[in-house]
Amino acid sequence: MPIRVRGTRLTYRSLVVAASAALMTVLLSPAGAQGASPRESRPVYSYGNAVRESVWVDTGLDGDGNGKSDRVAVDIVRPREPAAQGRKIPVIMDASPYYSCCGRGNESQLKTYDSQGNPVQFPLYYDNYFVPRGYAFVAVDLAGTNRSDGCVDVGGRSDIQSAKAVIDWLNGRARGYTTRTGTERTGAGWSNGRTGMIGKSYDGTIANGVAATGVDGLRTIVPIGSISSWYDYYFAQGAPLYDSGPEWLSDYVESPEARARCAAVQQKLVDEAPRTGDRTKLWNERDYVKEARKVKASVFAVHGMQDLNVRTKHLGQWWDALADRGVERKIWLSQTGHVDPFDYRRAEWADTLHRWFDHYLLGYDNGIDREPMADIERHPGQWSTDKVWPPRTTAATTVRPGTGTTPGVGTLTRRPARPGATETFTDDPKQSETDWAADLERTTGAKAGFLTAPLAHDLRLAGSSQVTVTATPTTATAHLSAVLVDVGPDTIRDYAASGEGITTLTDRTCWGASTAGDSSCFKATEARTTAVDRTVFSRGWADLGTYASAGKGRPLTPGKRYTITVDLAASDHVVPAGHRLALIVAGTDRDLIDPPDSTPTLTLDLARTSAKLPFVGGAAAFVRATAGPAPATATPRVSRPQGVAPPRPAHRIPGGSRS
């Protein structure tokens, strides 16, 4: 059957001929001819003849308490030729808990081994594409998973040390062994010590955590849809996002033998991560944002702006912390949910990642560090760029809700509401942000909505928002949601459907060399789109009981007024002329946060409620967009939104089977 290679349909015969011709090219370096300034590594090394080996690296920890230092399994594939020529090579590493339990990539690939235990299949395409170009690919089993010792501690010291120890070994600072239990030592004399970490979700989270240790040798990380603080994965300012904690995830990914020996670690994950939402020592250990000052590696961050698994709050707070430290950065933001860029922008992704690693691991001056910092998906498959992100003209601008002519349907302007103005709603755990958006222009009991007039000009928001709410509850517990909505027709990626914005096809495209046990050919995808008449593009949640401290909840006094600032997830969205910008404040966001213990009614004090939104162009842009008539082509309001389903029940696994 014909397959496609980088967009071209070829037969297997033509593929073999082309690959053979490339490998027959005689070059002394992967960059090209001698004497030329290298700008791109070339696929000149044999993938079929590459060295495939396993090493067990000593982490220096005893996570399972058996009196022995834990060793993590490290599967390696590297070109054979450089070592024979006396040259050392850099490493691309993906450290994961999913190599045997859940799989990696859109096709849920697992590691496979031959009868002697030697690695055969390395999931994903990194090995196929980069090994012929002069890189080693290293796939690390986190402690407690697959063939590693120790226990999974969900982003804690053991998880992070699993990968950090391997970087130390690559640089001659840690011990490696040829077997899991033996005494024969082995080194990494073939490595030049330069390492780039990559991975989606849990894997990219480990890259964030390792970078936050400041380990020498880690030159760059590429976190895709990744966590920056595990507390913020399980809670939103005290409001629980899932019906379980990290012990469930640990049990899910651990190997059967680890599960049997790691009961103490599992219990610690229960005892030190209470479902109250209080921030404990356990969560502080798993907060990489506060350690951003140690990051020395460059960061290429990738995230879906509609990712409801690892919300973009993780991206926003990590990005801002790195910016404060002057870390070299690049970013891609897509319209998808929790999806790898290989599955929504494949050719551009492979090329960009190639040049990124060539620059930071091989030292090639290919100009990628001088290109626009940000790529943003505006419409399905349509991208724009920014020199820096957020753009330099972006400024947090305060806008304020006010009462309108219909109860529960107010205004959103720069003017403060009159003293004493209020809106009231009752928490309805059966309703979601989709339901609220559908009823924006109608009086309903479950939300309060505030809208601008139809815009006269496009209005762009780029970055993280905050909504400060002053509310009086009727019960001792209450949860709050705040969402931003673009009210107007559009065609978007269907992030709420299966695939989270992509459809997987049956034909394949090939990215690198293959062997009988490890193919470089992966199923192609295309955008899955839907027509809508309004789009929720940023959201945030909080337990009102954390009004005094983000890390400690308190019972509320019914009838007493409380003020809290809710952090909204980072986004980059243009509300077009003719559309309206809306803010919704409500209670439980069904399937995205858990409900409180009671069913409160909350009364908002509008004079003390406001939103700080990151407008490109600042307050002047908002005034310009909201002053004057909307374009004559403005679309009339539609009574119900079309196309986007309510949020699906929240994930409990960062990465899951679709990675």
C-alpha positions in Angstrom: 0.0 0.0 0.0 1.4 3.5 -0.8 2.3 5.7 2.1 3.2 9.3 2.4 6.6 10.7 3.4 6.5 14.3 4.5 3.4 15.0 2.5 4.5 12.9 -0.6 2.9 9.6 -1.5 5.6 7.0 -2.2 5.8 3.3 -2.7 7.9 1.1 -0.5 10.3 0.5 -3.3 10.9 4.2 -3.9 11.3 4.7 -0.1 14.0 2.0 0.0 15.9 3.5 -2.9 15.7 7.0 -1.5 16.9 5.9 2.0 19.7 3.8 0.5 20.9 6.7 -1.5 20.9 9.0 1.5 22.9 6.5 3.7 25.4 6.0 0.9 26.4 9.6 1.0 29.9 9.9 2.4 30.1 12.7 5.0 32.4 13.0 8.0 29.9 14.9 10.1 26.1 15.0 10.2 26.1 18.6 9.2 27.4 18.3 5.8 30.7 18.9 3.9 33.9 19.7 5.8 34.7 23.4 6.0 31.1 24.6 5.7 29.4 26.3 8.7 26.9 23.6 9.7 23.3 24.6 9.8 21.4 21.3 9.7 22.2 17.8 10.8 21.6 15.2 8.0 20.4 11.6 8.1 23.7 10.1 7.2 24.0 7.3 9.9 22.5 3.8 9.8 19.4 3.4 11.9 19.3 -0.3 11.2 22.9 -0.8 12.5 22.5 1.5 15.5 23.5 0.4 18.9 20.5 -0.6 21.0 21.3 -1.3 24.7 19.9 -1.1 28.2 21.6 0.4 31.2 20.4 0.6 34.8 21.4 3.9 36.5 21.7 4.3 40.3 19.5 7.1 41.5 21.0 7.2 45.0 17.5 6.8 46.5 15.8 3.9 48.2 12.2 4.7 47.5 10.8 1.3 48.2 12.7 1.0 51.5 14.4 -2.4 50.7 17.8 -1.2 51.9 19.2 -1.0 48.3 19.7 2.1 46.1 17.1 2.2 43.3 18.2 1.7 39.7 16.1 3.0 36.8 16.1 1.3 33.4 17.5 3.3 30.5 16.9 2.1 27.0 19.3 3.6 24.5 19.5 3.7 20.7 22.4 5.6 19.1 24.3 5.6 15.8 27.3 3.3 15.7 29.5 5.3 13.4 30.4 8.4 15.6 32.0 6.3 18.4 34.0 4.4 15.7 35.2 7.9 14.5 36.1 9.0 18.0 33.3 11.5 18.2 30.8 12.1 21.0 27.1 12.9 20.4 24.2 14.6 22.3 21.1 12.9 23.7 17.4 13.4 23.3 15.6 12.0 26.3 12.0 11.1 27.1 11.5 10.0 30.7 8.1 8.5 31.2 5.9 6.3 33.5 3.9 5.1 30.5 6.2 2.9 28.5 4.6 -0.4 29.6 1.2 0.5 31.2 -0.4 3.0 28.9 1.6 3.7 25.8 2.9 6.9 24.1 1.6 8.8 21.1 -1.7 8.8 19.2 -1.3 5.1 18.6 -0.4 4.2 22.3 2.9 2.6 21.5 4.8 0.6 24.1 8.4 -0.4 24.4 9.2 -3.8 23.1 12.1 -6.1 23.7 13.6 -9.2 22.1 14.0 -12.6 23.8 17.2 -11.4 25.4 15.6 -8.3 26.8 17.3 -5.9 24.3 15.1 -3.0 23.2 13.4 -3.3 19.8 10.7 -0.6 19.6 11.1 2.8 21.0 7.7 4.6 21.0 7.2 7.8 19.0 9.4 9.0 16.1 12.3 10.7 18.0 14.6 7.7 17.5 13.7 7.1 13.8 14.2 10.8 12.9 17.1 11.9 15.1 19.4 8.8 15.4 20.3 8.9 11.7 21.1 12.6 12.2 23.7 12.0 14.9 21.7 12.0 18.1 21.2 9.3 20.7 17.7 8.7 21.9 17.2 7.7 25.5 13.9 6.4 26.9 13.9 6.3 30.8 11.4 4.2 32.8 10.6 6.3 35.9 11.2 4.6 39.2 8.5 2.0 39.9 7.5 1.5 36.3 8.3 -1.1 33.7 11.9 -2.4 34.4 12.9 0.1 37.1 13.3 -0.3 40.9 11.7 2.1 43.3 8.2 3.6 43.6 6.2 6.2 41.7 5.8 9.3 43.7 3.9 11.4 41.1 6.2 14.3 40.4 8.1 14.1 43.6 11.8 13.5 44.4 11.9 9.9 43.1 10.2 10.8 39.7 12.6 13.8 39.1 15.7 11.9 40.3 14.9 9.1 37.9 15.7 11.4 35.0 18.2 13.7 36.7 20.4 10.7 37.6 20.5 9.7 34.0 21.8 13.1 33.0 24.4 12.8 35.7 25.4 9.4 34.3 25.7 10.9 30.8 28.1 13.4 32.3 30.1 10.9 34.3 28.6 11.9 37.7 26.5 8.8 38.4 26.9 5.0 38.2 25.4 2.8 35.5 25.2 -1.0 35.4 24.7 -3.5 32.6 22.0 -5.3 34.5 19.3 -4.4 37.1 21.0 -6.4 39.9 24.5 -7.0 38.8 27.8 -5.3 39.7 29.3 -4.7 36.2 29.6 -1.0 35.7 29.2 0.8 32.3 29.7 4.4 31.3 28.5 6.8 28.7 31.8 7.5 27.0 29.9 8.0 23.7 28.0 11.0 25.0 29.1 14.6 25.0 26.9 15.2 28.0 24.5 17.6 26.2 20.9 16.5 26.8 17.6 17.8 25.6 14.4 16.4 27.4 11.1 16.2 25.6 7.7 14.7 26.3 4.0 15.3 26.5 2.0 15.6 29.7 3.6 13.5 32.5 6.8 13.1 30.4 7.1 16.9 29.8 6.2 17.5 33.5 9.4 15.5 34.4 11.3 17.7 32.0 10.0 20.8 33.8 10.9 19.3 37.2 14.4 18.3 36.1 15.1 21.7 34.6 14.1 23.2 37.9 16.9 21.4 39.6 19.5 23.3 37.5 21.3 20.1 36.6 24.4 20.6 34.5 24.2 19.1 31.1 20.5 19.7 30.5 20.7 22.2 27.6 17.0 22.4 26.6 13.5 21.0 27.4 10.4 20.7 25.2 7.4 20.2 27.5 4.2 19.6 25.6 0.9 20.0 27.5 2.8 19.6 30.8 2.3 20.3 34.5 4.2 23.0 36.3 2.7 22.4 39.8 1.1 19.2 40.8 -1.2 21.0 43.3 -2.7 22.9 40.4 -3.3 19.6 38.6 -5.5 18.3 41.4 -6.9 21.6 42.7 -7.9 25.0 41.5 -7.3 27.4 44.5 -8.7 24.7 46.9 -11.5 23.5 44.6 -10.9 19.8 43.8 -10.6 19.0 40.1 -10.9 15.2 40.4 -12.5 12.7 42.7 -9.2 11.2 43.6 -5.6 12.2 44.4 -2.1 11.2 43.3 -2.3 7.8 44.9 -4.7 6.7 42.2 -2.3 7.8 39.4 0.6 6.2 41.2 -1.2 2.9 41.4 -2.3 3.1 37.8 1.2 3.5 36.3 3.3 1.3 38.6 4.5 -2.1 37.5 2.8 -5.0 39.3 5.9 -5.8 41.3 6.3 -2.1 42.4 2.6 -2.0 43.4 3.2 -4.8 45.7 6.2 -3.2 47.5 5.2 0.5 47.5 2.3 0.5 49.9 4.1 3.0 52.2 4.6 5.5 49.4 1.0 5.1 48.3 -0.2 5.8 51.8 2.0 8.9 52.0 0.3 10.2 48.9 -3.0 9.8 50.6 -2.0 11.2 54.0 -0.1 14.2 52.7 -2.5 15.2 49.9 -5.8 15.8 51.8 -8.9 16.2 49.6 -9.6 19.4 51.6 -7.4 21.3 49.0 -5.0 22.5 51.7 -1.5 23.0 50.3 0.9 20.7 52.2 4.6 19.9 52.1 3.9 17.2 49.6 2.5 19.8 47.1 5.4 22.3 47.8 7.9 19.6 46.8 6.0 19.2 43.5 5.9 22.9 42.6 8.5 23.5 39.9 7.4 27.1 39.4 9.0 28.2 42.7 12.3 26.7 41.5 12.3 28.4 38.1 15.2 30.5 39.3 17.4 27.4 38.9 16.5 26.8 35.3 19.5 27.0 32.9 18.1 25.1 30.0 16.2 26.8 27.1 12.5 26.0 27.0 10.3 25.3 23.9 6.8 25.1 25.5 3.8 23.7 23.6 0.2 23.7 24.8 -3.4 23.3 23.6 -5.4 26.3 24.6 -8.4 24.1 25.1 -6.6 21.5 27.1 -9.0 20.5 29.9 -6.6 17.8 31.2 -3.5 19.8 31.9 -5.0 23.3 32.0 -3.1 26.2 30.5 -2.7 27.7 34.0 0.3 25.4 34.1 1.8 26.9 31.0 1.0 30.5 32.0 2.6 30.4 35.5 5.6 28.5 34.2 6.1 30.8 31.2 5.9 33.9 33.4 8.4 32.6 35.9 10.8 31.7 33.2 10.4 35.1 31.6 11.3 36.7 35.0 14.5 34.8 35.0 15.4 35.6 31.4 15.3 32.0 30.2 15.5 31.5 26.4 12.0 30.5 25.4 9.8 29.6 22.4 6.1 28.7 22.4 3.4 27.1 20.3 -0.3 27.5 21.3 -2.9 25.5 19.4 -6.7 25.4 19.4 -6.6 21.7 20.4 -7.1 20.0 23.7 -4.5 17.6 25.1 -2.8 16.8 21.7 0.8 16.5 20.5 1.9 18.9 17.8 3.0 15.9 15.8 -0.7 15.2 15.4 -1.9 18.6 14.3 1.0 20.3 12.5 3.3 17.4 11.7 5.7 18.7 9.0 6.2 22.1 10.6 6.7 20.5 14.0 9.3 18.0 12.8 11.2 20.8 11.0 11.1 23.2 13.9 12.0 20.6 16.5 14.9 19.5 14.3 16.3 23.0 14.1 15.7 23.6 17.8 17.7 20.5 18.8 20.4 21.3 16.2 20.9 24.7 17.7 20.8 23.9 21.4 22.4 20.4 21.3 24.8 20.6 18.3 25.4 24.3 18.6 24.4 25.1 15.0 23.8 28.8 14.2 20.6 28.1 12.2 18.7 31.3 13.3 15.9 29.6 15.2 16.8 31.7 18.3 16.2 34.8 16.2 12.9 33.8 14.8 9.5 34.8 16.2 9.1 33.5 19.7 5.4 32.4 19.4 3.3 30.5 16.9 -0.5 30.8 17.7 -3.3 28.9 15.9 -6.0 31.4 15.1 -8.3 29.1 13.1 -7.9 25.4 12.4 -4.6 25.1 10.6 -4.1 28.9 10.3 -1.2 30.2 12.4 0.2 33.6 13.2 3.5 34.6 14.8 4.7 37.1 17.4 8.2 38.3 18.0 7.7 37.9 21.7 4.8 36.5 23.8 2.8 38.0 25.1 3.3 41.0 22.7 5.1 43.9 24.3 2.1 46.1 24.1 0.0 43.7 26.2 -1.2 45.3 29.5 -3.5 44.1 32.2 -6.6 46.2 32.0 -9.4 46.3 34.6 -13.0 45.9 33.3 -16.0 45.8 35.5 -19.4 44.1 35.5 -22.6 46.1 35.8 -26.3 45.6 35.9 -28.3 45.5 32.7 -31.9 45.6 31.8 -32.4 41.9 32.4 -31.7 40.3 35.7 -28.5 38.1 35.5 -27.5 39.7 32.2 -25.2 42.6 32.8 -22.7 44.8 31.1 -18.9 44.6 30.9 -17.3 48.0 30.6 -14.5 50.1 32.2 -17.0 51.9 34.5 -17.5 50.7 38.1 -21.0 49.5 38.9 -23.1 51.7 41.1 -22.7 51.1 44.9 -25.2 48.5 46.0 -25.6 46.8 42.6 -25.8 43.0 42.9 -26.4 39.8 40.9 -27.4 36.5 42.5 -27.1 32.9 41.4 -27.4 29.4 43.0 -24.8 26.7 42.4 -26.2 24.0 40.1 -23.7 21.1 39.9 -25.6 19.7 36.9 -24.6 22.7 34.7 -21.4 23.4 32.9 -19.7 26.4 31.2 -21.4 25.3 28.0 -24.8 25.6 29.6 -24.0 29.0 31.0 -22.7 30.3 27.7 -25.8 29.0 26.0 -28.0 31.1 28.3 -25.8 34.2 28.4 -28.6 36.5 27.2 -31.3 35.0 29.4 -32.1 35.2 33.0 -31.1 31.9 34.7 -30.6 31.0 38.3 -27.2 29.3 37.9 -25.0 32.1 36.7 -24.4 35.8 36.2 -23.2 37.0 32.8 -21.8 40.3 31.7 -21.3 41.3 28.1 -19.7 44.1 26.1 -21.6 45.7 23.3 -20.8 44.3 19.8 -17.1 45.3 19.1 -16.2 47.9 16.6 -12.7 46.5 16.2 -10.9 43.2 16.9 -9.8 42.8 20.5 -7.0 40.4 21.4 -6.3 38.9 24.8 -2.8 37.3 25.3 -1.7 35.8 28.6 -3.3 35.1 32.0 -6.4 36.8 33.4 -7.7 37.4 36.9 -11.2 37.9 38.2 -11.7 39.4 41.6 -15.1 38.5 43.1 -16.8 39.8 46.2 -19.6 37.4 47.1 -21.9 36.7 50.0 -22.8 32.9 50.4 -25.8 31.4 52.1 -23.8 28.3 53.2 -20.5 27.4 54.9 -18.9 26.1 51.6 -19.0 27.5 48.1 -17.1 27.1 44.8 -16.7 29.7 42.2 -16.1 29.6 38.4 -15.1 32.4 36.1 -15.0 32.0 32.3 -14.4 34.3 29.4 -16.5 33.9 26.3 -16.3 35.1 22.7 -19.9 35.6 21.7 -20.2 35.2 17.9 -20.0 32.7 15.1 -16.8 30.8 14.3 -15.4 27.5 13.1 -13.0 26.0 15.7 -11.3 22.7 16.4 -13.8 20.5 18.2 -11.8 20.2 21.4 -14.8 18.6 23.3 -15.0 15.7 20.9 -13.0 12.5 20.9 -9.6 13.4 19.6 -9.8 16.8 21.2 -9.5 18.6 17.8 -8.1 16.0 15.5 -9.4 13.1 13.5 -7.0 10.1 13.0 -6.9 8.8 9.4 -5.9 5.5 8.0 -2.9 6.4 5.8 0.5 7.0 7.2 3.4 9.4 6.9 7.0 8.4 7.6 9.5 10.4 9.6 12.9 8.8 9.6 14.3 5.3 9.1 12.6 2.1 10.1 13.4 -1.4 11.1 11.3 -4.5 11.2 10.5 -3.9 14.9 10.3 -0.1 14.9 8.5 1.7 12.1 8.8 5.5 11.5 5.4 5.6 9.8 2.4 7.0 11.8 -1.2 7.5 11.1 -1.9 10.9 9.5 -4.5 13.2 11.1 -6.6 16.2 10.1 -8.4 18.9 12.0 -11.8 18.0 13.4 -13.8 21.2 13.3 -17.3 22.4 14.4 -19.3 25.6 13.8 -20.1 27.5 17.0 -21.8 30.7 17.9 -19.8 31.3 21.0 -16.5 30.0 22.4 -15.3 29.7 26.0 -11.6 30.5 25.7 -10.4 31.0 29.3 -11.5 29.6 32.6 -10.6 29.5 36.3 -12.0 28.1 39.5 -11.7 28.5 43.3 -13.0 27.5 46.7 -14.3 30.7 48.2 -13.0 29.3 51.6 -9.5 30.1 50.4 -10.3 33.8 50.4 -7.6 34.5 53.0 -5.0 32.1 51.9 -4.6 30.2 48.6 -3.2 27.2 50.5 -5.7 26.9 53.3 -9.5 26.7 53.2 -11.8 28.0 56.0 -15.5 27.5 56.7 -17.6 30.5 55.5 -20.0 32.4 57.6 -23.4 32.5 55.8 -24.4 36.1 55.2 -20.8 37.4 55.4 -19.2 39.1 52.4 -15.9 37.6 51.1 -13.5 38.7 48.4 -11.3 36.4 46.4 -9.2 36.7 43.2 -9.6 33.7 40.8 -6.7 33.0 38.4 -7.8 32.2 34.8 -5.9 30.0 32.5 -3.5 31.5 30.0 -4.8 32.0 26.4 -4.4 33.9 23.2 -7.6 34.8 21.6 -8.9 37.5 19.2 -12.6 38.5 19.7 -13.4 39.8 16.2 -15.3 43.0 15.4 -19.0 42.3 15.6 -18.6 39.8 18.4 -19.0 40.5 22.1 -16.7 39.7 25.0 -18.4 38.1 28.0 -17.5 37.2 31.5 -19.5 34.6 33.4 -19.4 34.1 37.2 -21.0 30.9 38.5 -20.6 28.0 40.9 -19.6 24.4 40.1 -18.4 23.9 36.5 -19.7 20.4 35.8 -17.1 17.8 35.0 -14.3 20.3 35.5 -14.4 20.8 39.2 -16.1 18.9 42.0 -19.1 20.5 43.8 -18.9 21.8 47.4 -20.6 20.1 50.3 -23.6 22.4 50.1 -25.7 24.1 47.5 -25.0 27.8 48.1 -26.7 30.9 46.7 -24.2 33.6 46.2 -24.8 37.4 45.8 -22.2 39.3 43.9 -21.3 42.8 45.0 -20.7 44.2 41.5 -19.1 47.4 42.8 -16.4 45.3 44.3 -16.1 42.8 41.5 -13.7 43.3 38.5 -11.6 41.5 36.0 -8.0 42.1 34.9 -7.6 41.1 31.3 -4.4 41.0 29.2 -5.4 43.2 26.2 -2.9 43.6 23.4 -2.8 47.4 23.3 -4.0 47.8 26.9 -6.9 49.9 28.0 -6.8 51.9 24.8 -7.5 48.8 22.7 -10.5 48.0 24.9 -11.9 51.5 24.7 -11.4 51.6 20.9 -13.1 48.2 20.4 -16.1 49.0 22.6 -16.6 52.7 21.5 -18.6 53.2 18.3 -20.9 51.1 16.2 -20.1 47.5 15.3 -19.6 46.7 11.7 -22.8 46.5 9.6 -22.1 42.8 9.0 -22.3 41.9 12.7 -24.1 38.7 13.1 -27.4 38.7 15.1 -27.4 36.9 18.4 -28.3 33.2 18.3 -30.4 31.7 21.1 -28.3 28.5 21.7 -24.7 27.7 20.9 -24.0 25.2 18.3 -21.4 22.5 17.9 -19.5 22.2 21.2 -20.6 19.4 23.6 -20.4 20.0 27.3 -17.0 19.2 28.8 -16.4 15.5 29.2 -15.6 14.0 32.7 -12.2 15.3 33.7 -9.2 13.1 33.2 -7.2 11.7 36.1 -4.2 10.8 34.0 -1.9 13.4 32.5 -1.3 11.9 29.1 -3.6 8.9 29.4 -3.6 6.7 26.3 -3.7 9.6 23.9 -0.3 11.3 24.1 
